[in-house]
Amino acid sequence: MADMVKLVQEKGLLEVKQMEIEQMKDKVVRTLAEMENVMARTRREAENSKKFAIQNFAKGLLDVADNLGRASTHVKGSFAKVDESKDTAGAVPLLKTLLEGVEMTEKQLGEVFRKFGVEKFDSTNEPFDPHRHNAVFQVPDNAKPPVTVAHVLKAGYMLHDRVIRPAEVGVTQALNNDAN
């Protein structure tokens, strides 16, 4: 009888130990899952850090790109007004060379932007998106749906899938039929 009592007690102790083992297995499995989640989250954050590390630098160069674009556009427009027959100082060939240099610099900067994931986006005729656009003014226009980008004052830029500078735009506004 004593052996039976001892066996029952050991069986109860064995069941308790088995439950403790199951609880420890559960804790180990949960800890492993949590560690895998932490590792995946850390990997994603490291990739994003690497991907967007140049964001501030790129934002700083956007105004440079804008100025190069404005310079080449202005000089091209000025060439139409220049009478080369009256150029006694030989300034026209120098200006053409300067324009070529500005255009090459602008093109090279654009290539560097693309290489590192910086892309200019054109928003003309797109529906207004407050995440991608900054509305500066409204234009009365019934030809396009209301709140559509009609004019782009300053181009927007993205770094991979993130907007680093929203486009400054003018959006359409429905004409008031009573005013007509």
C-alpha positions in Angstrom: 0.0 0.0 0.0 2.8 2.4 0.8 4.3 1.7 -2.6 1.0 2.6 -4.2 0.8 5.9 -2.3 4.3 6.6 -3.2 3.6 5.9 -6.9 0.5 8.1 -6.8 2.5 11.0 -5.3 5.2 10.5 -7.9 2.6 10.5 -10.7 1.1 13.8 -9.3 4.6 15.2 -9.1 5.3 14.0 -12.6 2.2 15.7 -13.9 3.2 19.0 -12.2 6.7 18.7 -13.7 5.1 17.9 -17.1 3.0 21.1 -16.9 6.0 23.1 -16.0 7.9 21.7 -19.0 4.9 22.6 -21.2 4.9 26.2 -19.8 8.6 26.5 -20.4 8.2 25.2 -24.0 5.5 27.8 -24.5 7.7 30.6 -23.2 10.6 29.5 -25.3 8.4 29.4 -28.5 7.0 32.8 -27.7 10.4 34.3 -27.0 11.7 32.8 -30.2 8.8 34.3 -32.2 9.4 37.7 -30.5 13.1 37.6 -31.3 12.3 36.9 -35.0 9.9 39.8 -35.0 12.5 42.1 -33.4 15.1 40.9 -36.0 12.7 41.5 -38.9 11.8 45.0 -37.6 15.4 45.9 -37.0 16.3 44.7 -40.6 13.5 46.8 -42.0 14.6 49.9 -40.0 18.2 49.4 -41.1 17.1 49.1 -44.8 15.0 52.3 -44.4 17.8 54.1 -42.7 20.2 53.1 -45.6 17.6 53.9 -48.2 16.7 57.4 -46.8 20.0 58.4 -45.3 20.6 60.9 -48.1 17.2 62.6 -47.7 18.4 65.8 -46.1 21.3 66.1 -48.5 19.0 65.5 -51.5 16.5 68.1 -50.2 19.4 70.6 -50.1 20.3 70.0 -53.7 16.7 70.4 -55.0 17.0 74.2 -55.0 20.2 73.9 -57.0 18.4 71.8 -59.6 15.6 74.3 -59.8 18.1 77.2 -60.3 20.0 75.3 -63.0 16.6 74.7 -64.8 15.6 78.3 -64.5 19.0 79.5 -65.8 18.9 77.3 -68.9 15.3 78.2 -69.6 16.0 81.9 -69.2 19.1 81.9 -71.4 17.3 79.8 -74.1 14.5 82.4 -74.1 17.0 85.2 -74.4 18.8 83.7 -77.4 15.6 84.2 -79.4 15.9 88.0 -78.8 19.6 88.2 -79.7 20.6 89.5 -83.1 23.9 87.6 -83.9 24.7 90.0 -86.7 25.1 92.9 -84.2 27.4 90.9 -81.9 30.7 92.6 -82.4 32.2 91.6 -79.1 31.7 87.8 -79.7 29.5 87.3 -76.7 27.0 85.0 -78.4 29.4 82.0 -78.8 30.4 82.5 -75.1 26.8 82.5 -74.0 26.1 79.4 -76.1 29.1 77.7 -74.4 27.8 78.8 -71.0 24.3 77.5 -71.7 25.8 74.1 -72.9 27.7 73.9 -69.6 24.6 74.7 -67.5 22.5 72.2 -69.4 25.2 69.5 -69.0 25.5 70.2 -65.3 21.7 70.0 -65.0 21.6 66.7 -66.9 24.4 65.3 -64.8 22.7 66.3 -61.5 19.5 64.6 -62.8 21.4 61.4 -63.5 22.9 61.5 -60.0 19.5 62.0 -58.5 18.1 59.0 -60.5 21.1 56.9 -59.4 20.2 57.5 -55.8 16.4 57.2 -56.1 15.5 60.9 -56.3 12.8 61.5 -58.9 11.1 64.6 -60.0 7.3 64.2 -60.6 5.0 66.1 -62.9 1.6 66.7 -61.3 -0.1 68.6 -64.2 -3.7 67.4 -64.7 -3.5 65.0 -61.6 -6.1 65.2 -58.9 -4.9 67.3 -56.0 -3.2 65.1 -53.3 -2.2 66.9 -50.1 0.6 64.4 -49.5 2.2 65.2 -52.9 1.1 68.8 -53.5 1.0 72.2 -51.8 -1.8 74.3 -53.2 -0.7 77.9 -53.6 -3.6 79.3 -55.6 -6.9 78.4 -57.4 -7.7 78.8 -61.0 -11.4 79.1 -62.2 -11.7 76.4 -64.9 -14.7 74.3 -65.9 -12.7 72.4 -68.5 -11.1 70.2 -65.8 -12.6 68.6 -62.7 -12.5 70.8 -59.6 -9.4 70.4 -57.4 -7.2 69.2 -60.3 -3.6 70.4 -60.6 -3.7 73.1 -63.4 -0.2 74.8 -62.9 3.0 73.6 -61.3 5.1 76.4 -59.9 7.7 74.3 -58.3 8.3 70.6 -59.2 7.9 68.0 -56.5 10.5 65.3 -55.7 10.4 61.8 -54.3 13.1 59.7 -52.7 12.2 56.2 -53.6 8.6 56.0 -52.4 8.7 59.0 -50.0 7.9 62.6 -50.9 10.8 64.8 -49.9 9.4 68.0 -51.4 5.7 68.4 -52.4 5.0 70.2 -55.7 3.8 73.8 -55.3 0.7 73.9 -57.5 -2.3 75.9 -58.6 -5.6 73.9 -58.6 -8.8 74.2 -60.6 -11.9 75.6 -59.1 -15.4 75.3 -60.5 -16.6 78.5 -62.0 -19.6 80.1 -60.3 -22.4 80.0 -62.8 -24.2 82.9 -61.0 -21.3 85.2 -61.7 -21.5 84.5 -65.4 
